Amino acid sequence: MNNDKVNLRAIEPEDLDWLYKIENDEQLWNIGLTNVPYSRNILLDYITQSRADIYADKQLRLVIEDINDKTPVGIIDLVNFSPRHLRAEVGIVIEKKFRNKGFATSALLKIFDYCRNVIHLKQLYVVIGINNLVSIKLFENVGFVDAGLLKSWLSDGEKWENARVYQFFL
């Protein structure tokens, strides 16, 4: 899956060290679902056991790579997949040095095509902390609409933050 800016591809064993760095970046823990480090062994097991089939795994993780030089720049996930309700939650992480260069927007546009034409989803959604203005702007700019407030939804271990749910209809 590629467009003029990015290619989306399955995670390969060669991505292990890069994935280890992303997954263990403590600055990302407050926006994700984990707050513990991952070992290389756990990540290697994930890579080798994943079928890269959203219907089998109930999730899909793809590497976002720069189409020009094949450099991995981030990850896009589809999680909480519901085949019955034809929806999934989307998450995206771009490495700090590649941010604000259009990679996230291009990856989201690419995943829209995949979700619409390959796995036939009706909608995607994302949950974003109300203070994460960069992510809010990104998702609104590609067409996600605000669907509601979740009070005291996210915790950084010291304080609670409200979050908003955004939906995109495919």
Secondary structure, 3 states (H helix, E strand, C coil): CECCCEEEEECCHHHHHHHHHHHCCHHHHHHCCCCCCCCHHHHHHHHHHCCCCHHHHCCEEEEEEECCCCCEEEEEEEEEEECCCCEEEEEEEECHHHCCCCHHHHHHHHHHHHHHHCCCCCEEEEEEECCCHHHHHHHHHCCCEEEEEEEEEEECCCCEEEEEEEEEEC
